[in-house]
Amino acid sequence: MALLCASCSKDDVSQITDPIELTYPQKAIATDPKVLSDINGVKVYNGGYGSSMVQDPTDKSIFYLLTDRGPNIDGTESDSKVFATPAFAPQIGKFRLKENTLILESVIELKNKDGVKLNGLPNPEGKGGSGEKALGVDGKDLGKSEDGIDSEGLARAADGSWWVSDEYGPHIVHFDASGKEIERINPWSTGKKLPLVFAKRRPNRGMEGLTLTPDGKTLVGIMQFPLYNPSKDAIKNSLAIRIVTLDIASGATKQYVYMMERTDLQAVSEIAAVSNSTFIVLERDGEYATEATRSTVFKKIYKIDLSGATDISDANNTATGKLFDGKTVEELKDAATLAKYNIKPVNKTLVADLMTDIKELYPHDKAEGLAVINPFMIAVCNDDDFGVTGKGFYESKILPYIKTVDKNSIYFVQLKDPLK
C-alpha cells in the first residue's frame, strides 16, 4: 500500500511504499474522552482534537490530532470568548486506530522555550493580538498572554519535531518532539519571518492549514479566509485567500492566491502535501448536514498545484503587500480581475465531496483535519469543539442528524480518481 509521509524524501505520493498492510474502516470514533469541566450540568470534554492531523510515518495505525486553543464559546460582548478552562494547554493527542475506534494513548502538551505550558488566551496587541477578549465563565476578564496560541495546523518533521500554525499572530511555531518550543516565526519576528501582510488576518480566521513538503524542506501555510487587507469593508465579497511557502533553511517566502468557491463559506480548513508542488485543500461551510440539507451543505476537497501560479510576494514587505494600481490582492476579489493584472491563482481540481463521496451522511459542521493515506484514499477528521457550543452560556454540541454530542472522528474517503 503506497502512503504519504511528510518526512519522506520522495517527491511523489505514488512512490512511497508502506510495508504494513492496514484495513481502514469507513469511520473511526474517539471513545470516552475525559471530562475537563462541568458548567451548570453541561459536560466539557477533552475531546477537542481534530483541528489538524498527521499520520505516523512508520506506524500507520497511529494518528496525531491537534487541539485548538481550548474549550470556548462566543460571549454576548462583541469579540469576546468565554473560556471554560483558561489553563488548558493546547496539545497533540496520539491516537491508535483499532478497527473503528480511535484510542488515545498519550498527549503532548505544547510549551514555551522555558518549558512552561502554553495556553489559549489571545495575544497582546503587537504580539499577535486579534482584538478578541477572553472571559472566564464568571465573566471576569482573563487578560492577554504572549504564551497564547490558537493552534490549527500541524506538520511533523523527519526528526519527530512538530510545526504548528495558529490563528492569532499568525504564528508558525517549531516544537521539539516533547512539545517544547524551538523557534517562533511570525510577521514581526527577527530572523525568519512571515510577510508583514499576514498580520492583517481576520480574527479567528488565521493560518488554519499547514503542511510540510515530502522532501522536508518547505512549510506551506494557507489562510482560512481573505485577509482584512486593507480593511474588512474593502474586501467584501473577495474570494482571494493567500498561501505562503517558507524555505526552512533560508527563511525565504513566496505567496500565491487560492480562490475560494463562495463568499459565504468559513473557507479553508486544511492543506496536506501530495508532492513538493501539489497539495489537497479542505474547503467548507459551517453547517451541519441532515438528509434535508445535504444538497446545500459545502464540504469539499480540492487538489491544487503551485506550479505555474503567480508569486505575489512584495519585495518591500509592506503592511498591505504588493499593490496593483493601488489595490491589494484581496481588493481585486475575483479571478477575472486578477487576470487583468496577470495574476494566476493556483490550479484547483475537485477531488472529493463529503456530501456525496462517503456512504453515510457526514453530520459534523467542522471538517478540519486532512491527510493523504495513499493515492486512492484520504482521511478527514473533525473539530468537535470539546462537545460544547453556545453564546453567553454553555450548551452541549448536539449533531442534528444523529442527535448525539459531537465527538472526534476520522473518515476514510475512497477517491474516484487517484492522486498523482
Secondary structure, DSSP 4 states (H G I P E B T S, - for coil): -B---TT---SBGGG-B-SS--PPPSEEEE--PEEEEEETTEEEEE--EEEEEEE-SS-TTEEEEEE-S-SEEE-SSTTEEEES-TTPPPEEEEEEEETTEEEEEEEEE-B-TTSPBPB-PPPPTTTT--S-EEEETTS-B----TTB--EEEEEE-TTS-EEEEESSS--EEEE-TTSBEEEEE-TT-SSS---GGGGGPBTTBS--EEEE-TTS-EEEEE-SS---SS-TGGGTT--EEEEEEEETTT--EEEEEEE-S-TTS-EEEEEEESBSSEEEEEEE-SPPP-TTTTTT--EEEEEEE-TT------TT--TT-S-BTTB-HHHH-SHHHHHHTT--PPEEEEEEETTTSSSS----S-EEEEEEEETTEEEEEE--GGGEE-BSS-EE-B-TTT-SB---EEEEEE-SS---
